[in-house]
Amino acid sequence: MPRLFLVLAVLLLVATCGPPPVGRTRAPAEPSRTSAGGGPGPTPDEPAPVIETSALPGRARTGQWRQAAVNHGDHSTAVHDLVVLGDGTAYAVGGIHKYGRPGGLLLQRWDGSTWRQEAGPRVPVAAAAERLVSGTSADDLWIIDPGGAATVEAHDPGVRAFHRAGGTWSSTLLGNTVRQFYPLDLDVVAPGAAWAVGCDTHAADLMKCPSTVVEFRGGAWQRHSVPITARSLSGRGPSDVWVVGHDPVTGQPAAASFDGVAWTRQSLPRLPKPTGGRIQDWHASLLDMLFTGDDELLAVGYVRWVDVGPSELRDGHEQDDGDDRFHVRSLVMRYSAGRWSYRLGVDGPAGDRLELAPAGRGDAWATDGTSRLWRLSGTRWVKQLDLRETSIEAIASWPGAPTAWAATVTETSGNGTRHRQAAYWRVD
């Protein structure tokens, strides 16, 4: 699920380090191994403090979300991403902080009865790190830590991918340079086959941020030349990988697929634009996708534009009175039997951090980093949760399984400090 909204401020801090290379290149691997118990690693932080998690009693009716567990203690915790494996095991990755100071990596696992903290790789301190997690098994778990994409200090080793295999964590430098890759999405499409997409330059507007797609193969990350600006990716194997995003020239939504040899741009319906001489900044993008069948997929995003308010002549010059109206529509696109269809609506999530998870029968759970959680049934959005003063940071499920997980963060203030408390919600 792409992390788009919160990276804006981070990306503004990052300096561009030259033009990206053309085509596909191989980035040098920099293996650094650390035991699962947290031995030496690249620029190690202090050992992560112990985080206690309490299970909450009770069981909701089938199809209803309920809070199942909550982290507590002196340390702030925030979950950035979730993944659910085929055996029902779930992993959460995030950050640990105390008294507003940057802290270490948080790795927690649902083992079927409770959420437990696990020893993760040792990572550098990064104040604004949005970490990603994916995998195919407990012994094929991948974590991306933005590292130097969030801080530009010289000692920071930068954006790294950590891989656990054989009970041991290894790390490789992701992408070409630290300042040309800020990760947005991660998917492990087959054992040991990780793919990631991210921004490759800093930009105030993510519509203008070029994308980079990288694949881990042969012990190193290889860069792909993709015919669209990608914002999310998903795959069912190294020869069946899809990306969605937008066309940087037309502002229309876009998608492309990889068959193991070459990329093919998909022919999507062209969205109509509002008519009128005062419509400005119209653009659309797909932000996340998932497979809903053997030859079916779902992609969701938004359409935005500005209806510039009336103006009048003052001293011979046209002056805008500032009465502009900003419009947002949710965009749902489905691919089935070789054809694409779409629907625009005023309901549903439309934020930059939109994320999907399978909900069965072609449906999907969705959140966009706000307090709301939605279910998409066909083309109709139904609101499931709206949590006061709490943000829903991540959502995940396994296709065909009845259980889905969501991670929330509630922030409180007191004595001049802010405290963040992560919690886990589930539906069966």
C-alpha positions as CSV (number, residue, x, y, z in Angstrom):
1,M,0.0,0.0,0.0
2,P,1.6,3.1,-1.1
3,R,2.6,5.9,1.9
4,L,2.1,9.0,-0.1
5,F,0.8,11.8,2.0
6,L,3.3,11.7,4.9
7,V,6.3,11.6,2.6
8,L,5.7,15.1,1.2
9,A,7.5,16.9,4.0
10,V,10.2,14.3,4.0
11,L,10.8,14.5,0.3
12,L,11.3,18.3,0.5
13,L,14.3,17.7,2.7
14,V,16.0,15.4,0.2
15,A,18.5,16.7,-2.3
16,T,18.5,15.3,-5.8
17,C,21.7,13.5,-6.6
18,G,21.8,13.7,-10.4
19,P,19.5,12.3,-13.1
20,P,18.3,8.7,-12.8
21,P,19.9,6.1,-15.0
22,V,18.2,5.1,-18.2
23,G,16.7,1.6,-18.5
24,R,17.6,-1.1,-16.1
25,T,20.8,-1.1,-14.1
26,R,22.2,-3.1,-11.3
27,A,22.8,-1.5,-7.9
28,P,25.7,-3.0,-6.0
29,A,24.6,-5.2,-3.1
30,E,26.1,-4.4,0.3
31,P,25.4,-7.4,2.4
32,S,25.6,-7.0,6.2
33,R,24.4,-9.9,8.2
34,T,22.9,-9.8,11.7
35,S,21.4,-12.6,13.7
36,A,17.6,-12.6,14.4
37,G,18.6,-11.8,17.9
38,G,19.9,-8.4,16.9
39,G,23.7,-8.7,16.6
40,P,25.9,-6.2,14.8
41,G,24.3,-4.5,11.8
42,P,24.8,-1.3,9.7
43,T,25.0,1.8,11.9
44,P,23.2,0.1,14.8
45,D,20.8,1.9,17.0
46,E,20.3,1.0,20.7
47,P,18.5,-2.3,21.2
48,A,14.7,-1.8,20.9
49,P,13.0,-1.5,24.2
50,V,10.4,-4.2,25.2
51,I,6.9,-3.2,24.2
52,E,4.0,-4.8,26.1
53,T,0.8,-5.6,24.2
54,S,-2.4,-6.4,25.9
55,A,-5.1,-8.4,24.2
56,L,-8.6,-7.1,24.7
57,P,-11.4,-9.5,25.6
58,G,-14.5,-10.0,23.6
59,R,-15.6,-11.1,20.2
60,A,-17.6,-9.1,17.7
61,R,-20.1,-10.5,15.4
62,T,-19.0,-11.8,12.1
63,G,-18.3,-9.0,9.7
64,Q,-17.8,-6.3,12.5
65,W,-14.5,-4.7,13.3
66,R,-13.3,-4.7,16.9
67,Q,-10.2,-3.5,18.7
68,A,-8.2,-6.7,19.6
69,A,-5.0,-5.5,21.1
70,V,-3.2,-2.4,22.2
71,N,0.5,-1.5,22.9
72,H,1.2,0.3,26.1
73,G,4.0,1.7,28.3
74,D,6.3,4.7,28.4
75,H,7.4,4.4,24.8
76,S,5.4,5.7,21.9
77,T,4.7,3.1,19.2
78,A,3.4,3.6,15.6
79,V,2.7,0.9,13.1
80,H,3.5,1.8,9.5
81,D,2.7,-1.4,7.6
82,L,1.1,-4.8,7.9
83,V,1.3,-8.1,6.1
84,V,-0.7,-11.3,6.5
85,L,0.7,-14.6,5.4
86,G,-1.1,-17.7,4.0
87,D,-1.0,-19.5,7.4
88,G,-2.7,-16.6,9.1
89,T,0.4,-15.2,10.8
90,A,0.6,-11.4,10.6
91,Y,3.5,-9.0,10.9
92,A,3.5,-5.4,11.7
93,V,6.4,-3.0,11.3
94,G,6.8,0.5,12.6
95,G,8.7,2.7,15.0
96,I,9.4,3.1,18.8
97,H,10.0,6.6,20.3
98,K,10.2,8.1,23.7
99,Y,9.6,11.7,24.8
100,G,9.6,12.9,21.2
101,R,13.1,11.5,20.4
102,P,13.5,9.3,17.3
103,G,13.8,5.6,18.2
104,G,14.2,2.2,16.7
105,L,12.3,-0.3,14.6
106,L,9.2,-2.0,15.9
107,L,8.5,-5.5,14.7
108,Q,5.5,-7.4,16.0
109,R,3.9,-10.8,15.1
110,W,0.4,-12.2,15.5
111,D,0.9,-15.9,16.2
112,G,-2.7,-16.9,16.3
113,S,-3.4,-15.9,19.9
114,T,-1.6,-12.7,20.6
115,W,0.7,-10.0,19.2
116,R,4.3,-10.5,20.3
117,Q,7.4,-8.3,19.8
118,E,10.1,-9.9,17.7
119,A,13.8,-9.0,17.3
120,G,14.2,-7.2,14.0
121,P,17.2,-5.9,12.2
122,R,19.2,-3.1,13.8
123,V,18.5,0.1,11.9
124,P,19.8,3.7,12.1
125,V,17.7,6.2,13.9
126,A,15.4,8.0,11.5
127,A,12.9,10.5,12.8
128,A,10.5,10.3,9.9
129,A,10.9,6.7,8.7
130,E,7.9,5.1,7.2
131,R,8.8,1.4,7.0
132,L,7.3,-1.3,4.8
133,V,6.9,-5.0,5.3
134,S,6.1,-8.0,3.0
135,G,6.9,-11.6,2.7
136,T,5.8,-15.1,1.7
137,S,6.7,-16.8,5.0
138,A,8.2,-16.2,8.4
139,D,11.5,-17.2,6.9
140,D,11.1,-14.9,3.9
141,L,10.3,-11.6,5.5
142,W,11.3,-8.3,4.0
143,I,11.5,-4.8,5.6
144,I,12.4,-1.6,3.9
145,D,13.7,1.2,6.1
146,P,13.9,4.6,4.4
147,G,17.0,5.6,6.5
148,G,18.7,8.4,4.6
149,A,15.6,9.2,2.6
150,A,14.3,10.8,5.8
151,T,17.6,12.2,7.1
152,V,20.5,13.4,4.9
153,E,23.2,13.1,7.5
154,A,26.4,11.7,6.0
155,H,26.7,8.8,8.4
156,D,23.3,7.4,7.5
157,P,23.6,4.4,5.2
158,G,20.4,5.2,3.4
159,V,17.4,3.3,2.1
160,R,17.9,-0.4,2.9
161,A,16.0,-3.6,2.4
162,F,16.3,-6.2,5.2
163,H,15.6,-9.9,4.5
164,R,15.2,-12.6,7.0
165,A,16.1,-16.1,5.8
166,G,17.4,-19.1,7.8
167,G,16.8,-17.1,11.0
168,T,19.3,-14.4,9.9
169,W,18.8,-10.9,8.7
170,S,20.8,-9.6,5.7
171,S,20.7,-6.1,4.3
172,T,21.2,-4.5,0.9
173,L,21.2,-0.9,-0.3
174,L,18.0,-0.2,-2.2
175,G,17.9,1.6,-5.5
176,N,20.8,3.6,-7.0
177,T,21.4,6.3,-4.4
178,V,19.9,7.3,-1.1
179,R,18.5,10.6,-2.5
180,Q,16.8,9.0,-5.5
181,F,14.5,6.5,-3.9
182,Y,11.8,7.0,-1.3
183,P,9.9,3.8,-0.9
184,L,6.1,3.8,-1.4
185,D,5.2,0.1,-1.8
186,L,6.8,-3.3,-1.4
187,D,5.6,-6.7,-2.6
188,V,7.3,-10.1,-2.4
189,V,5.8,-11.8,-5.4
190,A,7.5,-15.2,-4.9
191,P,10.0,-16.6,-2.3
192,G,13.0,-14.4,-2.3
193,A,11.6,-12.2,-5.1
194,A,10.9,-8.7,-3.7
195,W,9.8,-5.7,-5.7
196,A,9.5,-2.1,-4.6
197,V,8.3,1.2,-6.1
198,G,9.2,4.7,-4.9
199,C,9.8,8.3,-5.7
200,D,13.2,9.0,-7.3
201,T,13.5,12.7,-6.7
202,H,12.2,15.2,-4.2
203,A,9.0,17.1,-5.2
204,A,6.4,19.2,-3.5
205,D,3.7,17.6,-5.6
206,L,3.6,13.8,-5.8
207,M,2.0,14.1,-9.2
208,K,5.3,15.5,-10.4
209,C,7.5,12.9,-8.6
210,P,9.0,10.4,-11.0
211,S,8.9,6.8,-9.9
212,T,11.4,4.1,-9.7
213,V,10.6,0.4,-9.8
214,V,13.2,-2.1,-8.5
215,E,13.4,-5.9,-8.4
216,F,15.7,-8.0,-6.2
217,R,17.3,-10.6,-8.3
218,G,20.7,-12.3,-8.3
219,G,21.6,-10.9,-4.9
220,A,21.1,-7.2,-6.0
221,W,18.5,-4.7,-6.8
222,Q,17.8,-4.1,-10.5
223,R,16.0,-1.0,-11.8
224,H,13.2,-1.3,-14.3
225,S,12.1,1.3,-16.9
226,V,8.4,1.4,-16.5
227,P,6.1,3.2,-19.1
228,I,4.0,5.0,-16.4
229,T,4.5,6.9,-13.2
230,A,4.0,4.1,-10.7
231,R,2.5,4.5,-7.2
232,S,1.8,0.9,-6.3
233,L,2.7,-2.6,-7.5
234,S,1.5,-6.2,-7.0
235,G,2.5,-9.5,-8.4
236,R,1.7,-13.2,-8.6
237,G,5.2,-14.2,-9.6
238,P,8.3,-12.8,-11.3
239,S,6.6,-13.0,-14.7
240,D,3.3,-11.5,-13.6
241,V,3.9,-8.1,-12.0
242,W,1.6,-5.1,-12.3
243,V,2.0,-1.4,-11.5
244,V,-0.6,1.4,-11.3
245,G,-0.3,5.1,-11.1
246,H,-0.8,7.9,-13.7
247,D,0.5,9.3,-16.9
248,P,2.7,12.3,-16.1
249,V,1.8,14.1,-19.4
250,T,-2.0,13.7,-19.5
251,G,-2.7,13.3,-15.8
252,Q,-4.9,10.3,-16.6
253,P,-4.8,7.1,-14.5
254,A,-2.4,4.4,-15.9
255,A,-1.3,0.8,-15.4
256,A,1.3,-1.5,-16.8
257,S,2.2,-5.2,-16.6
258,F,5.4,-7.2,-16.7
259,D,5.6,-10.7,-18.2
260,G,9.2,-11.5,-17.1
261,V,10.7,-10.0,-20.3
262,A,9.0,-6.7,-21.1
263,W,6.5,-4.1,-19.8
264,T,3.2,-3.5,-21.5
265,R,1.2,-0.4,-20.9
266,Q,-2.5,-1.2,-20.4
267,S,-5.2,0.5,-22.4
268,L,-7.4,2.2,-19.7
269,P,-10.6,4.1,-20.4
270,R,-10.0,7.8,-20.7
271,L,-11.7,9.7,-17.9
272,P,-13.9,12.7,-18.9
273,K,-12.9,16.1,-17.6
274,P,-15.3,18.7,-16.3
275,T,-16.2,21.3,-18.8
276,G,-15.9,25.0,-18.3
277,G,-13.2,27.7,-18.8
278,R,-12.4,28.0,-15.1
279,I,-11.4,24.3,-14.4
280,Q,-7.8,24.0,-13.4
281,D,-5.3,21.3,-12.2
282,W,-7.4,18.3,-13.2
283,H,-5.5,15.1,-12.6
284,A,-6.2,11.5,-11.7
285,S,-4.1,8.7,-10.3
286,L,-4.5,5.1,-9.1
287,L,-2.8,4.5,-5.7
288,D,-3.3,0.8,-4.9
289,M,-4.3,-2.4,-6.5
290,L,-5.0,-6.1,-5.7
291,F,-5.9,-9.2,-7.6
292,T,-9.5,-10.4,-7.2
293,G,-9.4,-13.5,-9.4
294,D,-7.3,-15.4,-12.0
295,D,-7.9,-12.7,-14.6
296,E,-9.3,-10.0,-12.5
297,L,-7.9,-7.1,-10.6
298,L,-9.1,-4.0,-8.7
299,A,-7.4,-0.6,-8.6
300,V,-8.5,2.4,-6.6
301,G,-7.4,6.1,-6.7
302,Y,-8.8,9.6,-7.1
303,V,-9.7,12.4,-9.4
304,R,-9.1,16.0,-8.3
305,W,-9.6,19.5,-9.8
306,V,-10.1,23.1,-8.9
307,D,-13.1,25.2,-10.0
308,V,-11.6,28.7,-10.0
309,G,-14.0,31.2,-8.5
310,P,-15.2,34.3,-10.2
311,S,-13.0,37.3,-10.8
312,E,-13.5,41.0,-11.5
313,L,-11.5,43.8,-13.2
314,R,-9.7,46.1,-10.8
315,D,-7.5,48.9,-12.1
316,G,-7.7,47.2,-15.5
317,H,-6.5,43.8,-14.2
318,E,-8.4,40.6,-13.6
319,Q,-8.4,39.8,-9.9
320,D,-9.5,36.5,-8.4
321,D,-11.8,36.9,-5.4
322,G,-10.4,33.6,-3.9
323,D,-13.7,31.7,-4.0
324,D,-12.1,28.5,-5.4
325,R,-13.8,25.2,-5.0
326,F,-11.7,22.0,-4.7
327,H,-13.3,18.8,-5.9
328,V,-12.3,15.2,-5.1
329,R,-13.8,12.0,-6.5
330,S,-13.0,8.4,-5.6
331,L,-11.9,6.3,-8.6
332,V,-12.6,2.6,-8.8
333,M,-11.2,0.7,-11.8
334,R,-11.7,-3.1,-12.5
335,Y,-10.0,-5.4,-15.0
336,S,-11.9,-8.5,-16.0
337,A,-11.8,-10.7,-19.1
338,G,-9.3,-8.4,-20.8
339,R,-11.4,-5.2,-20.3
340,W,-11.2,-2.2,-18.0
341,S,-14.2,-0.4,-16.5
342,Y,-14.4,2.5,-14.0
343,R,-16.7,4.3,-11.7
344,L,-16.3,7.8,-10.1
345,G,-18.1,8.6,-6.8
346,V,-18.3,11.2,-4.1
347,D,-18.0,8.6,-1.3
348,G,-15.1,6.5,-0.4
349,P,-11.4,7.1,0.5
350,A,-9.5,9.6,-1.7
351,G,-6.4,10.4,0.3
352,D,-2.9,10.0,-0.9
353,R,-2.2,7.1,1.5
354,L,-4.9,4.9,0.1
355,E,-4.4,1.2,0.8
356,L,-6.4,-1.9,-0.1
357,A,-6.8,-5.4,1.4
358,P,-8.9,-8.4,0.1
359,A,-12.4,-8.7,1.6
360,G,-13.6,-11.7,-0.4
361,R,-15.9,-12.1,-3.4
362,G,-14.1,-9.3,-5.2
363,D,-14.6,-6.9,-2.4
364,A,-11.9,-4.9,-0.7
365,W,-11.2,-3.2,2.6
366,A,-9.7,0.3,2.3
367,T,-8.2,3.1,4.3
368,D,-6.3,6.2,3.5
369,G,-4.5,7.2,6.7
370,T,-7.4,9.0,8.1
371,S,-9.9,7.9,10.9
372,R,-12.1,6.1,8.4
373,L,-12.1,2.5,7.2
374,W,-14.2,1.4,4.2
375,R,-15.5,-1.7,2.4
376,L,-15.9,-1.7,-1.3
377,S,-18.7,-3.9,-2.4
378,G,-18.8,-4.0,-6.2
379,T,-18.6,-0.3,-6.9
380,R,-20.3,0.9,-3.7
381,W,-18.3,2.2,-0.7
382,V,-19.6,1.4,2.8
383,K,-18.0,3.1,5.8
384,Q,-17.1,0.5,8.5
385,L,-15.2,2.6,11.0
386,D,-14.8,6.3,11.9
387,L,-12.5,6.6,14.9
388,R,-12.3,9.9,16.7
389,E,-8.8,11.3,17.2
390,T,-7.3,8.1,15.8
391,S,-5.7,7.4,12.4
392,I,-5.9,4.0,10.7
393,E,-2.3,3.5,9.4
394,A,-2.4,0.1,7.7
395,I,-4.6,-2.7,6.7
396,A,-3.9,-6.3,5.5
397,S,-5.5,-9.7,4.9
398,W,-4.9,-12.9,3.0
399,P,-7.0,-13.6,-0.1
400,G,-9.8,-16.0,0.7
401,A,-9.2,-15.9,4.5
402,P,-12.0,-14.5,6.7
403,T,-9.7,-12.4,9.0
404,A,-8.4,-8.9,8.2
405,W,-6.2,-6.7,10.4
406,A,-5.9,-2.9,10.7
407,A,-3.4,-0.9,12.7
408,T,-4.3,2.4,14.3
409,V,-2.4,5.2,16.1
410,T,-3.9,7.5,18.7
411,E,-1.8,10.5,19.7
412,T,-2.2,12.3,23.1
413,S,-0.3,15.3,24.5
414,G,0.7,16.1,28.1
415,N,3.5,17.8,30.0
416,G,4.9,19.2,26.8
417,T,5.3,15.9,25.1
418,R,3.3,13.8,22.6
419,H,2.6,10.1,23.0
420,R,1.5,7.8,20.3
421,Q,-0.2,4.5,21.0
422,A,-0.6,1.8,18.4
423,A,-3.4,-0.7,18.5
424,Y,-4.7,-3.6,16.4
425,W,-8.2,-4.1,15.1
426,R,-9.6,-7.2,13.4
427,V,-12.7,-8.5,11.6
428,D,-13.7,-12.1,11.0
